[in-house]
């Protein structure tokens, strides 16, 4: 039984890693994104659900809107965006 839970845990970790895009640099319009805390310019991109109490109460979290989350590679600060910023060249 313990091996089964270990296998499930390993599978969930692998699935979570597959949802993260490779580290890259982003821009919004003509502005290059830079972390406001540490000044680093490389981020991981993830999609996050924007849960609301009403939908959670009715167990309908999957109907909530999602947002693009950029996670700074250096300090791990999370910035949320309504639309996904564009990737930029190094």
C-alpha positions in Angstrom: 0.0 0.0 0.0 2.8 2.4 0.8 4.4 1.8 -2.6 1.1 2.6 -4.3 0.9 6.0 -2.6 4.5 6.6 -3.4 3.9 5.9 -7.1 0.8 8.1 -7.1 2.8 10.9 -5.6 5.6 10.5 -8.1 3.0 10.6 -10.9 1.4 13.7 -9.6 4.8 15.5 -9.3 5.6 14.6 -12.9 2.2 15.9 -14.0 2.7 19.1 -12.2 6.1 19.6 -13.7 4.6 19.1 -17.2 2.3 22.1 -16.7 5.2 24.4 -16.1 6.8 26.0 -19.2 10.5 26.3 -19.6 12.1 29.4 -18.1 12.0 32.3 -20.4 11.8 36.1 -20.6 8.5 38.0 -21.3 7.2 41.4 -22.3 3.9 43.3 -22.2 3.7 45.5 -25.2 7.1 47.1 -25.6 8.0 46.7 -21.9 10.3 43.8 -20.8 9.2 42.2 -17.6 11.6 42.4 -14.7 10.9 41.2 -11.2 10.2 44.2 -8.9 11.8 42.5 -5.9 15.2 41.2 -7.2 15.5 42.6 -10.8 15.8 39.2 -12.4 14.2 38.8 -15.9 13.6 35.0 -16.2 10.3 33.5 -15.3 8.4 30.2 -15.2 4.8 30.4 -16.6 1.9 28.6 -15.0 -1.9 28.8 -15.3 -3.8 29.4 -12.1 -7.5 29.2 -11.3 -8.9 32.3 -9.8 -11.2 30.6 -7.2 -14.3 32.4 -5.9 -16.1 31.6 -2.7 -19.4 31.1 -4.5 -18.1 28.5 -6.9 -16.1 26.8 -4.2 -19.2 26.6 -2.0 -21.1 24.8 -4.9 -18.0 22.6 -5.6 -17.7 24.2 -9.1 -14.1 25.5 -8.9 -13.4 24.2 -12.4 -15.7 26.9 -13.8 -13.6 29.8 -12.5 -11.5 31.9 -14.8 -7.8 31.3 -15.0 -4.9 33.7 -15.0 -1.3 33.5 -16.2 1.2 33.4 -13.3 4.9 34.2 -13.9 7.2 33.0 -11.2 10.6 34.7 -10.8 13.4 32.1 -11.1 15.5 33.9 -8.6 13.3 35.0 -5.7 10.1 33.0 -6.6 7.8 36.1 -6.5 4.5 35.4 -8.3 3.0 38.0 -10.7 -0.5 37.4 -12.1 -1.7 38.5 -15.5 -5.2 38.4 -17.0 -3.7 37.6 -20.4 -0.4 35.7 -21.1 2.5 38.1 -21.7 4.5 37.7 -25.0 7.8 35.8 -24.9 10.8 37.9 -25.9 14.2 37.0 -27.2 17.2 36.9 -24.8 
